[in-house]
Amino acid sequence: MAITVLIADDQAMVRQGFGALLAAQPDISVVGDAADGKVAVAECRRLRPDVVLMDVRMPEMNGLEAARVILSAGFDPPVRVLMLTTFDIDDYVYEALSIGASGFMLKDAPAEELVRAVRVVADGEALLAPTVTRRLIADVTKRRAVPRIKSTALQSLTPREREVLELIAKGLSNTEIATALFVAEQTVKTHVGKVLSKLSLRDRAQAVVLAYESGLVTPG
């Protein structure tokens, strides 16, 4: 089955360019596009795409609000949202991760990175490049009065699960975590699933935010 994608951006050239690039992939199908947040929400409800590429700044309803509506709708199977931005440090992106977006992409990223991003997100993993993600979370955490989550939220985790959460927060993929811990990738997937379940988190992106807000991982 092809990965279905909806592209939401107020610039027609961006929609057309990304659309042509993704449609050329044998395993990806672009099922629609939207020029503003309201249309993106409506099209998402109608088309139920696997992945939405969502521009942060759009008229009518910005990408953050549109993502919030989509991610709180409880679609089954879930619709993944990948934010698009021209800035690698952006408060809106931090908020998007907090509400459950699967990550973000810079609009000027190489074509192959965009294609990879869609595949990664469609597979249920967050797109969290280690260096950019650490800088993003650390920068916003230091500049904003981010409320600290009580440490009791982490007490249900085993030592290994806490270790996995720390590595998730550093932007490592399942494969990289498996290598770091000398365990099978399937074992890592099991640990990740338990971490998300115990902490009532939607996905890995929210796990990154919680790890920083709880103080488990410190900025810098």
VOPAGU-2260 file (C-alpha; in pm, 1 decimal, decimal comma):
REM VOPAGU-2260
SITE   aa  ch    i         X         Y         Z
SITE  MET   A    0       0,0       0,0       0,0
SITE  ALA   A    1     132,2     344,3     -94,7
SITE  ILE   A    2     185,0     606,9     174,4
SITE  THR   A    3     -81,8     873,2     124,2
SITE  VAL   A    4      21,6    1236,1     174,7
SITE  LEU   A    5    -162,0    1568,4     205,9
SITE  ILE   A    6      45,0    1884,6     151,1
SITE  ALA   A    7     -63,8    2202,2     333,1
SITE  ASP   A    8     121,2    2521,5     243,0
SITE  ASP   A    9       3,2    2866,7     140,0
SITE  GLN   A   10     258,8    2885,9    -142,4
SITE  ALA   A   11     143,4    2713,7    -459,8
SITE  MET   A   12     499,9    2658,2    -579,2
SITE  VAL   A   13     585,8    2472,7    -258,6
SITE  ARG   A   14     278,0    2250,7    -288,7
SITE  GLN   A   15     349,7    2176,6    -652,8
SITE  GLY   A   16     721,3    2115,8    -599,6
SITE  PHE   A   17     678,0    1885,5    -301,8
SITE  GLY   A   18     385,6    1716,8    -472,0
SITE  ALA   A   19     583,5    1637,3    -786,1
SITE  LEU   A   20     878,9    1510,9    -584,6
SITE  LEU   A   21     672,9    1279,3    -366,8
SITE  ALA   A   22     443,3    1159,9    -646,4
SITE  ALA   A   23     751,6    1039,6    -833,2
SITE  GLN   A   24     820,0     786,7    -557,4
SITE  PRO   A   25     673,4     439,5    -618,1
SITE  ASP   A   26     559,7     399,7    -257,2
SITE  ILE   A   27     408,3     747,3    -203,0
SITE  SER   A   28      79,8     890,4    -330,9
SITE  VAL   A   29      -9,9    1260,0    -295,3
SITE  VAL   A   30    -385,8    1257,0    -241,3
SITE  GLY   A   31    -448,6    1628,7    -195,6
SITE  ASP   A   32    -326,6    1972,0     -94,0
SITE  ALA   A   33    -444,2    2278,2      96,9
SITE  ALA   A   34    -355,4    2647,3      90,2
SITE  ASP   A   35    -457,5    2720,8     448,7
SITE  GLY   A   36    -514,4    2550,0     782,4
SITE  LYS   A   37    -893,2    2528,1     762,3
SITE  VAL   A   38    -882,4    2355,2     426,5
SITE  ALA   A   39    -608,4    2124,8     557,2
SITE  VAL   A   40    -832,0    2011,5     843,9
SITE  ALA   A   41   -1130,8    1958,6     611,9
SITE  GLU   A   42    -924,1    1766,4     357,9
SITE  CYS   A   43    -767,6    1557,3     630,5
SITE  ARG   A   44   -1112,5    1453,9     755,1
SITE  ARG   A   45   -1219,3    1371,4     400,8
SITE  LEU   A   46    -907,5    1195,1     274,9
SITE  ARG   A   47    -758,7    1045,8     595,1
SITE  PRO   A   48    -398,9    1061,4     465,8
SITE  ASP   A   49    -117,6     874,4     637,0
SITE  VAL   A   50      96,1    1188,3     658,1
SITE  VAL   A   51      22,7    1561,5     644,4
SITE  LEU   A   52     304,9    1798,0     551,2
SITE  MET   A   53     196,0    2109,7     742,5
SITE  ASP   A   54     342,9    2455,6     695,6
SITE  VAL   A   55     373,3    2640,3    1027,2
SITE  ARG   A   56     253,1    2980,2     904,0
SITE  MET   A   57     -65,3    2985,5     695,1
SITE  PRO   A   58    -372,2    3212,2     666,6
SITE  GLU   A   59    -719,2    3140,3     809,4
SITE  MET   A   60    -579,2    2886,2    1058,0
SITE  ASN   A   61    -208,0    2846,8    1116,6
SITE  GLY   A   62     -35,7    2511,7    1092,8
SITE  LEU   A   63     -11,7    2470,4    1468,8
SITE  GLU   A   64    -385,6    2505,7    1522,8
SITE  ALA   A   65    -461,0    2284,0    1224,9
SITE  ALA   A   66    -224,3    2019,1    1362,9
SITE  ARG   A   67    -388,3    2044,3    1704,1
SITE  VAL   A   68    -732,8    1979,9    1553,5
SITE  ILE   A   69    -610,0    1689,6    1341,0
SITE  LEU   A   70    -410,9    1524,0    1618,3
SITE  SER   A   71    -694,5    1551,3    1869,7
SITE  ALA   A   72    -952,5    1405,8    1629,8
SITE  GLY   A   73    -862,0    1049,0    1719,1
SITE  PHE   A   74    -838,7     919,2    1364,9
SITE  ASP   A   75    -789,6     543,2    1339,4
SITE  PRO   A   76    -544,4     467,9    1191,1
SITE  PRO   A   77    -373,2     784,5    1313,7
SITE  VAL   A   78    -282,3    1070,2    1082,1
SITE  ARG   A   79      79,9    1176,8    1127,2
SITE  VAL   A   80     170,2    1544,8    1101,3
SITE  LEU   A   81     512,0    1662,8     987,2
SITE  MET   A   82     564,0    2036,5    1030,5
SITE  LEU   A   83     736,4    2242,6     761,0
SITE  THR   A   84     929,7    2553,0     857,7
SITE  THR   A   85    1192,3    2793,0     726,1
SITE  PHE   A   86    1349,2    2821,5    1072,1
SITE  ASP   A   87    1534,8    2549,4    1260,7
SITE  ILE   A   88    1461,1    2717,3    1595,1
SITE  ASP   A   89    1092,9    2800,6    1614,9
SITE  ASP   A   90     862,3    2822,3    1915,9
SITE  TYR   A   91     574,7    2699,1    1700,6
SITE  VAL   A   92     763,4    2379,9    1625,3
SITE  TYR   A   93     817,0    2315,8    1996,8
SITE  GLU   A   94     442,7    2357,4    2053,1
SITE  ALA   A   95     373,6    2123,2    1763,4
SITE  LEU   A   96     589,7    1852,9    1919,6
SITE  SER   A   97     406,2    1905,4    2248,1
SITE  ILE   A   98      66,7    1835,2    2092,5
SITE  GLY   A   99     187,1    1527,4    1908,5
SITE  ALA   A  100     334,3    1627,4    1573,1
SITE  SER   A  101     583,2    1369,6    1452,3
SITE  GLY   A  102     862,2    1618,8    1393,5
SITE  PHE   A  103     961,5    1892,1    1154,9
SITE  MET   A  104    1144,1    1952,4     829,6
SITE  LEU   A  105    1317,5    2259,7     698,8
SITE  LYS   A  106    1167,2    2363,3     367,0
SITE  ASP   A  107    1509,1    2392,0     206,2
SITE  ALA   A  108    1616,3    2041,3     309,3
SITE  PRO   A  109    1747,3    1818,8      27,8
SITE  ALA   A  110    1482,9    1630,5    -169,8
SITE  GLU   A  111    1597,9    1291,3     -45,4
SITE  GLU   A  112    1553,2    1406,9     315,0
SITE  LEU   A  113    1191,6    1501,9     251,6
SITE  VAL   A  114    1118,5    1162,8      97,0
SITE  ARG   A  115    1290,2     985,6     385,8
SITE  ALA   A  116    1098,3    1201,2     635,0
SITE  VAL   A  117     762,0    1098,8     492,1
SITE  ARG   A  118     858,0     731,3     508,9
SITE  VAL   A  119     990,2     756,1     864,8
SITE  VAL   A  120     682,2     938,4     992,5
SITE  ALA   A  121     443,0     705,5     808,8
SITE  ASP   A  122     615,0     415,6     982,8
SITE  GLY   A  123     519,3     562,4    1319,8
SITE  GLU   A  124     855,1     703,8    1420,8
SITE  ALA   A  125     923,1    1066,4    1503,0
SITE  LEU   A  126    1156,6    1260,6    1277,5
SITE  LEU   A  127    1393,3    1400,3    1537,2
SITE  ALA   A  128    1737,6    1477,7    1402,4
SITE  PRO   A  129    1966,7    1464,4    1706,9
SITE  THR   A  130    2156,2    1793,5    1672,1
SITE  VAL   A  131    1867,5    2011,6    1557,1
SITE  THR   A  132    1621,6    1859,4    1803,7
SITE  ARG   A  133    1852,5    1900,3    2102,2
SITE  ARG   A  134    1917,0    2262,6    2004,2
SITE  LEU   A  135    1548,4    2329,4    1950,4
SITE  ILE   A  136    1431,1    2184,4    2280,6
SITE  ALA   A  137    1723,5    2324,9    2478,3
SITE  ASP   A  138    1680,4    2672,7    2332,0
SITE  VAL   A  139    1308,3    2694,8    2395,3
SITE  THR   A  140    1332,9    2530,0    2738,6
SITE  LYS   A  141    1589,4    2786,6    2851,0
SITE  ARG   A  142    1406,1    3087,2    2705,9
SITE  ARG   A  143    1059,0    2996,8    2828,9
SITE  ALA   A  144     922,8    2931,7    3173,8
SITE  VAL   A  145     853,9    2567,2    3095,8
SITE  PRO   A  146     669,8    2405,2    3388,1
SITE  ARG   A  147     858,0    2110,5    3533,8
SITE  ILE   A  148     664,6    1786,8    3542,5
SITE  LYS   A  149     680,7    1612,6    3879,0
SITE  SER   A  150     933,4    1332,4    3886,9
SITE  THR   A  151     658,2    1092,6    3995,6
SITE  ALA   A  152     559,0    1074,5    3629,7
SITE  LEU   A  153     878,9     880,2    3566,9
SITE  GLN   A  154     874,5     651,9    3870,3
SITE  SER   A  155     677,0     383,9    3688,9
SITE  LEU   A  156     963,7     331,8    3443,2
SITE  THR   A  157    1224,9      63,1    3491,6
SITE  PRO   A  158    1592,6     170,6    3480,6
SITE  ARG   A  159    1621,1      38,1    3125,2
SITE  GLU   A  160    1304,8     222,6    3017,4
SITE  ARG   A  161    1443,6     547,1    3162,7
SITE  GLU   A  162    1763,0     484,4    2969,8
SITE  VAL   A  163    1565,2     433,0    2649,5
SITE  LEU   A  164    1370,1     754,3    2715,2
SITE  GLU   A  165    1695,0     947,3    2756,3
SITE  LEU   A  166    1821,4     815,6    2423,3
SITE  ILE   A  167    1491,2     898,7    2253,7
SITE  ALA   A  168    1526,1    1252,7    2388,1
SITE  LYS   A  169    1870,2    1275,0    2231,8
SITE  GLY   A  170    1716,9    1200,5    1892,6
SITE  LEU   A  171    1832,5     842,5    1845,7
SITE  SER   A  172    1632,7     606,9    1624,8
SITE  ASN   A  173    1536,3     255,7    1735,2
SITE  THR   A  174    1828,0     114,0    1539,2
SITE  GLU   A  175    2072,6     355,2    1702,1
SITE  ILE   A  176    1933,0     283,4    2049,1
SITE  ALA   A  177    1966,6     -90,0    1987,6
SITE  THR   A  178    2331,9     -40,4    1892,7
SITE  ALA   A  179    2400,4     179,2    2195,7
SITE  LEU   A  180    2242,3     -68,9    2438,2
SITE  PHE   A  181    2363,6    -386,2    2263,2
SITE  VAL   A  182    2010,4    -525,9    2230,1
SITE  ALA   A  183    1783,2    -626,3    1941,7
SITE  GLU   A  184    1583,6    -355,9    1766,8
SITE  GLN   A  185    1260,2    -540,3    1849,0
SITE  THR   A  186    1354,7    -518,5    2216,8
SITE  VAL   A  187    1393,2    -143,1    2180,8
SITE  LYS   A  188    1051,5    -118,6    2015,5
SITE  THR   A  189     903,0    -303,6    2312,6
SITE  HIS   A  190    1070,6     -65,9    2557,8
SITE  VAL   A  191     956,7     238,8    2361,2
SITE  GLY   A  192     599,6     110,1    2358,1
SITE  LYS   A  193     605,5      60,9    2735,1
SITE  VAL   A  194     750,4     408,6    2792,6
SITE  LEU   A  195     477,5     572,9    2584,6
SITE  SER   A  196     205,9     365,2    2750,9
SITE  LYS   A  197     321,8     424,0    3108,2
SITE  LEU   A  198     360,0     798,3    3055,7
SITE  SER   A  199      38,8     831,1    2849,1
SITE  LEU   A  200     225,4     981,9    2555,3
SITE  ARG   A  201     108,0     987,0    2195,4
SITE  ASP   A  202     447,3     927,8    2036,2
SITE  ARG   A  203     822,4     976,0    2052,3
SITE  ALA   A  204     802,1    1349,3    1989,9
SITE  GLN   A  205     601,2    1397,8    2307,5
SITE  ALA   A  206     850,5    1175,1    2487,3
SITE  VAL   A  207    1130,3    1415,5    2390,7
SITE  VAL   A  208     938,3    1711,8    2530,1
SITE  LEU   A  209     856,9    1530,4    2854,8
SITE  ALA   A  210    1218,7    1423,5    2902,6
SITE  TYR   A  211    1331,2    1785,8    2893,1
SITE  GLU   A  212    1039,8    1928,3    3090,5
SITE  SER   A  213    1083,5    1669,8    3367,9
SITE  GLY   A  214    1454,1    1738,5    3394,2
SITE  LEU   A  215    1546,9    1382,3    3297,3
SITE  VAL   A  216    1755,3    1534,7    3018,0
SITE  THR   A  217    1904,5    1878,5    3071,8
SITE  PRO   A  218    1956,9    2140,4    2799,1
SITE  GLY   A  219    2302,8    2201,6    2668,8
